[in-house]
């Protein structure tokens, strides 16, 4: 059985193993570094957040996908409650400037990149990684969409705006055309080193070294211009999942690889608008549906979620097996939150 829950310190070895697997896929997943101390701190922050011991700037939730048959962690995903409140959160705003002269009969609109802190205080989806051996049976969508269901249940813990930074283009050798055309001129380090420092929280050097004036996109090489707001091929499936839940690109990109930032108002998320709260009824047999549903126990500190294909027969009751009820830590008549894995066709 596959279940999503909060990360705990007993999961550290498995999470570190996942970080090593992520490193094998190339540069770009900076929020899952191959550093046991940093990963342990991520788990500690989750525990402290659940206990109500963190300020907003430190609050974070790290989720794990567990194969309970093997007692093995095979995936992680996370939410940062509010970015940029402790250290600046930077990206580029892709904007326009007009250069015009009536006397010379010249009018030209130019794309520009402005260093921005516009997403300060937003909640952020991050740290999504699934063991390649488990990229089947909708596990990836399950692990990603759990975060939306958690936000729907506990909206008061999050901000009004939600963002997600998508990995930008780099080749199999770690070469980033955008970094080579821009960042390379301001940082005496390669793309991998700069990206790692950013992902491990050492971002202050960005403010000290990045250009404060707008960068004219036309002054960059064609290869760099082409990848602005382009999602890395390995990340494209994850981006499509987020967009299906209501996030979209609105003109902000990463300062290192120019990957797009997706964003939405939390009130507009599908999980907020469509998730339902049903009462549990435990039975030995359930009817099977061709649709799959995320089912969460809505217990803040002991959050658990299953992906099931039980047929929902009534508007207020969900039939589950004893095994499913045990996995969710619920009993007869307890309430659970339910969301269809895929958007309903008539919505």
Secondary structure, 3 states (H helix, E strand, C coil): CEEEEECCHHHHHHHHHHHHHHHHCCCCCCCCCCCHHHHHHHHHHHHHHHCCCCCHHHCEEEEEEEECCCCEEEEEEEEECCCCCCCCCCEEEEEEEEEEECCCCEEEEEEEEEEECCCCCCEEEEEEEECHHHCCCCHHHHHHHHHHHHHHHCHHHCCCEEEEECCECCCCCCCCHHHHHCHHHCCCCCHHHHHHHHHCCCCHHHHHHCCCCCEEHHHCCHHHHHCCCCECCCCHHHHHHHHHCCCEEEEEECCCCCCEEEEEEHHHCHHHHHCEEEEEEECCCCCEEEEEEEEECCCCCCCEEEEEEECCCCCCEEEECHHHHHHHCCCCCCEEEEEECCCCCCC
